[in-house]
Amino acid sequence: MSTTSALPAPSGPYLDQGLLPADFYAHENLLSDGERAKIEAIRAFLRTQAAPIVNDYWARAEFPFQLVEGFGSLGLVDWADPDSPEARPSNLLSGFIALELAHFDASLATFAGVHTGLAMGTVLNCGSDEQQRRWLPAMSRFEKIGAFALTEPHGGSDVAGGLLTTARRDGDHWILDGSKRWIGNATFADLIVVWARDTETGHVLGFVVEKDTPGFTATKIENKMALRIVQNADIVLDGCRVPEANRLENANSFKDTAKILRATRSGVAWQAVGVMFGAYEIALQYAKEREQFGRPIGGFQLVQDLLVRMLGNATASCGMVTRLAQLQDAGVYRDEQSALAKAYCTARMRESVGWARELLAGNGIILDYNIGRFVADAEAIYSYEGTREIQTLIVGRAVTGGLSAFVR
């Protein structure tokens, strides 16, 4: 078994050229030729530039900054640049981009998701025209990196009602005080979207805090067992003075925050599918190459059973997020549909990476074989952007006609 970090090339009689082994029902063929070309360009970049180095950076818990320029050159979010002729992509294409990133590495997918989905998505949906023109062009080219600061040290699932960070108006500025935790990209981000409660009205407002603003401190969270490449931080806001011009004009309540989370939650479901695709791909190649008792282990019934279980999870989940993207593109999707996708796909991901690790036996815990990284990273994706339990309550409230099981 080769210990190269690069994932194996697709193969198999059921595949169209370029499709991944886990795309058993050829969902990627729903994209246009131009969209598929973009996915193939991203895939080539990740295979040649990212895959050979991710294990090393994951082990050292450091971020590969040399990849950022490449992310910008791929044109992942040219649609966000008001001066760009590119139209905004379909949700289906955006989903496949998230899948492709996670198929190689969940940390890189998380980095991109925080930057493009949470930070840029907030500016796009909650910023004024002037604010969008001020920040989005450089962000779309990955020249300025964004972060999204909502979660607090003592609040996770109850953040809607328990937000403690405050914003106090002081002339043409706002004074932010409080703390945030688990903020991805925050140690190096240029622009940090911070959510805080107005001390006068009690409303939740959004602000863009620029790097090096006095009173803003970001400290890297150490000793993580998952998403080690992602630079999560504890943030302290101590009399952080932010100009009124940096208050997001259309972020005036937690409902505005929730609109962003509804959209990015579906992106996390796509990431989970990508992790399943990557884990299945590694396990399948290993099963073909690893020999025991004189033949490849892929010829044993129990190994084929594990592969088919993984493939079933990946296929069902890919079908779910594909349909969700179609509903999003039609403008008719609902919160509970995103919630169900996040809950279901991440649970299936957790099962699948465990089966892949089982198939590789002892080699499954060695970084050289990649699966150990997938198993660890899956634990973070399973929990962030709303735990499975919270997602089930959102869906449960919807299917019971509004009977809420949330604790108040």
Disulfide bonds with the S-S distance in Angstrom:
none
